[in-house]
Amino acid sequence: MDDSKPISPLRRRMIEDMTLRKLGEKTQASYIRAVQGLAAWLRRSPDTAIAEDLRLYQLYLVQHGISAGTINATITGLKFFFVTTLGRPEAMAGMSHVHEPRKLPEVLSREETARLIACAGNLKHKAALSVAYGSGLRANEVAHLRVSDIDSQRMCLRVEQGKGSKDRYAKLSPVMLDVLRAYWKEARAKGKVINGGWLFPGLNPMSPLSTRQLNRAIRYAAAMAGIHKRVSMHSLRHAFATHLLEQGENVRVIQVLLGHKKIETTQIYTHVATELLRAVVSPLETLPPTT
């Protein structure tokens, strides 16, 4: 958030409330956008809204085709504003979260994943994509790895303050370690990385590679590999979980490796693990022959 611009006392109070609770920058920005959207629709200060105003605002969002995810994020932000900052929980009586359809992810095959990583534009990007797939990390987690997070003795990666502001350990495989060592040797020779610094720095070694740059790198690799599926850094995380499940790994182990809070989130991969589907014998195959 840009604090150089003058802001209203009401907005400042909300920012203070969010800071007190140590909400992340992205969460704070989302909550502020929710209140700004309401204010633009009301055409007056958002703290003057009553329950009926909020009910009509949600109806407006639904009628204008706003996605379920965006509506729910808006409601969460407005709930913080009215309940925490204003102390008016009754104002939220007119709003309710909507059902958000869950779509199955499009998963890369093992062969596509291998081609994708091989077609990365340079060794740095190849190493980053290898980490994303080999450890199942989110793009932001890959970008914020430090050199000191690699533990080659215990064969793990330390992920500090991942989603939900939680630390965890991720798997470091021998193949991944070889790729990282080759990348490190090249990067050190060119003065691209510093001791104790970011594992994947941006143009400025003091700053990490951005998630936008990572997604640009994977889209380039996908184009070079002739992959026509919609691909992002999260595609490698989906592939990691799905391929582990197809190998017969326990879903609870996968939950821990992914850092999922709820097992239900991990279980979505049981719906896209096609190797498991192929292993099932259809009852049609077992019907007795007829004369």
Sequence and secondary structure as in RCSB ss.txt:
>XXXX:A:sequence
MDDSKPISPLRRRMIEDMTLRKLGEKTQASYIRAVQGLAAWLRRSPDTAIAEDLRLYQLYLVQHGISAGTINATI
TGLKFFFVTTLGRPEAMAGMSHVHEPRKLPEVLSREETARLIACAGNLKHKAALSVAYGSGLRANEVAHLRVSDI
DSQRMCLRVEQGKGSKDRYAKLSPVMLDVLRAYWKEARAKGKVINGGWLFPGLNPMSPLSTRQLNRAIRYAAAMA
GIHKRVSMHSLRHAFATHLLEQGENVRVIQVLLGHKKIETTQIYTHVATELLRAVVSPLETLPPTT
>XXXX:A:secstr
  TTS   HHHHHHHHHHHHTT  HHHHHHHHHHHHHHHHHHTS GGG  HHHHHHHHHHHHHTT  HHHHHHHH
HHHHIIIIIIS  GGGGGG               HHHHHHHHHT SSHHHHHHHHHHHHH   HHHHHT BGGGE
ETTTTEEEEEEETTTEEEEEE  HHHHHHHHHHHHHHHHTT   TTSBSSB SSTTSB  HHHHHHHHHHHHHHT
T  S   HHHHHHHHHHHHHHTT  HHHHHHHHT SSHHHHGGGGGT HHHHHHS  GGGGS    
